[in-house]
Amino acid sequence: MRIATTIFLTDETIRPDRLARELEQRGFAGLYLPEHTHIPASRDTPAPMGEPLPREYGRTLDPFIALGQAAAVTERLALGTGITLVTQHDPVVLAKQIATLDHLSGGRFTFGIGYGWNVEEAADHGVEWSTRRELTRDRVALMRALWAEEPTAYKGEFGSVRASLAYPKPAHGAPRTLIGGAAGPKLFGQIADYADGWLPIGGRGLTESVPVLRQTWADAGRAGEPVVVPYAVRPTPGKLAHYRELGLQEVVLQLPPAGEAEVLRTLDDFAQYL
């Protein structure tokens, strides 16, 4: 099973290039980064991880710029977002950013996406909260039209793009797309509809939910099985052994949003799982 990592990189933590070098040299499989453009100081939305909201949420680096720096100093390290808030981006610009990162890194990018929890943050981007799931699907479809080998038009409910010359292309076609979120028929239906798999935060309850997702996938006529990547996991040997028993091939371990010394100590501890 591949052992990747995630971290809230901020202006106060270890740098992306330093972390990426250490991960690759130590044999870790990948680096996934979260996204928040900003955190409104006044919120009515309760944070699902509890209040007060941890300091790092309002200080995150832009994931694509940080991953670009990580890509430049590594050769094998997988790169991903966990997650991109697709509705908060212009999809034409986002398609270009992703294609460029994937092209320059040799096809190492995984597009982890999600629907978000912060109503106020999304509102500042002009997002109508009740339609954010449908808007996400529409924007992913638009981006895939731009990533197509031949100029391809797309007209959706929320946006459109003309058949266009749009280079570079992702190295191996549209990058692997995983949707984050809580288990349930709505999410699993969306994964089976337009994604490659699931990023379950924390990795709890997978004994019950993975078979349901696999059945939803098969019922939708999808070939093979959905990718399931437990995300932001606090590891134990028993937990990782259980994931292997479920047939999972990758897990993403949570690093502390800390300076270099503490992060490297955590990597030393996580080495037991490699």
ChimeraX attribute file (.defattr): number of C-alpha atoms within 10 A of each C-alpha:
attribute: neighborCount
match mode: 1-to-1
recipient: residues
	/A:1	15
	/A:2	15
	/A:3	19
	/A:4	25
	/A:5	24
	/A:6	22
	/A:7	25
	/A:8	22
	/A:9	27
	/A:10	21
	/A:11	12
	/A:12	14
	/A:13	22
	/A:14	20
	/A:15	17
	/A:16	24
	/A:17	18
	/A:18	13
	/A:19	21
	/A:20	25
	/A:21	17
	/A:22	15
	/A:23	20
	/A:24	18
	/A:25	12
	/A:26	13
	/A:27	15
	/A:28	23
	/A:29	20
	/A:30	25
	/A:31	28
	/A:32	26
	/A:33	24
	/A:34	22
	/A:35	22
	/A:36	21
	/A:37	17
	/A:38	14
	/A:39	16
	/A:40	14
	/A:41	8
	/A:42	7
	/A:43	12
	/A:44	9
	/A:45	11
	/A:46	13
	/A:47	13
	/A:48	9
	/A:49	8
	/A:50	8
	/A:51	8
	/A:52	8
	/A:53	13
	/A:54	12
	/A:55	10
	/A:56	18
	/A:57	18
	/A:58	16
	/A:59	19
	/A:60	24
	/A:61	24
	/A:62	15
	/A:63	24
	/A:64	21
	/A:65	13
	/A:66	18
	/A:67	24
	/A:68	19
	/A:69	17
	/A:70	23
	/A:71	26
	/A:72	14
	/A:73	16
	/A:74	17
	/A:75	13
	/A:76	17
	/A:77	23
	/A:78	24
	/A:79	27
	/A:80	29
	/A:81	23
	/A:82	26
	/A:83	23
	/A:84	24
	/A:85	21
	/A:86	22
	/A:87	27
	/A:88	21
	/A:89	14
	/A:90	13
	/A:91	23
	/A:92	16
	/A:93	11
	/A:94	18
	/A:95	25
	/A:96	19
	/A:97	17
	/A:98	22
	/A:99	26
	/A:100	20
	/A:101	25
	/A:102	27
	/A:103	19
	/A:104	17
	/A:105	23
	/A:106	16
	/A:107	21
	/A:108	22
	/A:109	29
	/A:110	21
	/A:111	22
	/A:112	25
	/A:113	26
	/A:114	21
	/A:115	22
	/A:116	21
	/A:117	14
	/A:118	18
	/A:119	16
	/A:120	19
	/A:121	20
	/A:122	23
	/A:123	12
	/A:124	11
	/A:125	13
	/A:126	11
	/A:127	16
	/A:128	12
	/A:129	17
	/A:130	8
	/A:131	12
	/A:132	19
	/A:133	17
	/A:134	14
	/A:135	21
	/A:136	21
	/A:137	18
	/A:138	21
	/A:139	25
	/A:140	21
	/A:141	19
	/A:142	24
	/A:143	23
	/A:144	17
	/A:145	25
	/A:146	29
	/A:147	27
	/A:148	19
	/A:149	14
	/A:150	12
	/A:151	13
	/A:152	17
	/A:153	14
	/A:154	17
	/A:155	13
	/A:156	13
	/A:157	9
	/A:158	13
	/A:159	14
	/A:160	18
	/A:161	16
	/A:162	13
	/A:163	14
	/A:164	14
	/A:165	13
	/A:166	18
	/A:167	15
	/A:168	18
	/A:169	20
	/A:170	26
	/A:171	19
	/A:172	13
	/A:173	15
	/A:174	23
	/A:175	21
	/A:176	17
	/A:177	22
	/A:178	27
	/A:179	26
	/A:180	24
	/A:181	17
	/A:182	15
	/A:183	20
	/A:184	11
	/A:185	12
	/A:186	10
	/A:187	17
	/A:188	25
	/A:189	16
	/A:190	17
	/A:191	22
	/A:192	23
	/A:193	15
	/A:194	14
	/A:195	21
	/A:196	19
	/A:197	24
	/A:198	27
	/A:199	26
	/A:200	23
	/A:201	17
	/A:202	16
	/A:203	21
	/A:204	15
	/A:205	10
	/A:206	18
	/A:207	13
	/A:208	10
	/A:209	16
	/A:210	21
	/A:211	12
	/A:212	16
	/A:213	26
	/A:214	20
	/A:215	16
	/A:216	20
	/A:217	23
	/A:218	15
	/A:219	11
	/A:220	12
	/A:221	11
	/A:222	14
	/A:223	8
	/A:224	9
	/A:225	14
	/A:226	22
	/A:227	22
	/A:228	25
	/A:229	24
	/A:230	23
	/A:231	24
	/A:232	22
	/A:233	21
	/A:234	14
	/A:235	16
	/A:236	12
	/A:237	9
	/A:238	9
	/A:239	14
	/A:240	21
	/A:241	13
	/A:242	14
	/A:243	20
	/A:244	14
	/A:245	10
	/A:246	14
	/A:247	12
	/A:248	18
	/A:249	14
	/A:250	20
	/A:251	25
	/A:252	28
	/A:253	23
	/A:254	20
	/A:255	20
	/A:256	15
	/A:257	21
	/A:258	17
	/A:259	15
	/A:260	15
	/A:261	10
	/A:262	15
	/A:263	18
	/A:264	18
	/A:265	10
	/A:266	14
	/A:267	18
	/A:268	11
	/A:269	10
	/A:270	19
	/A:271	12
	/A:272	9
	/A:273	14
	/A:274	12
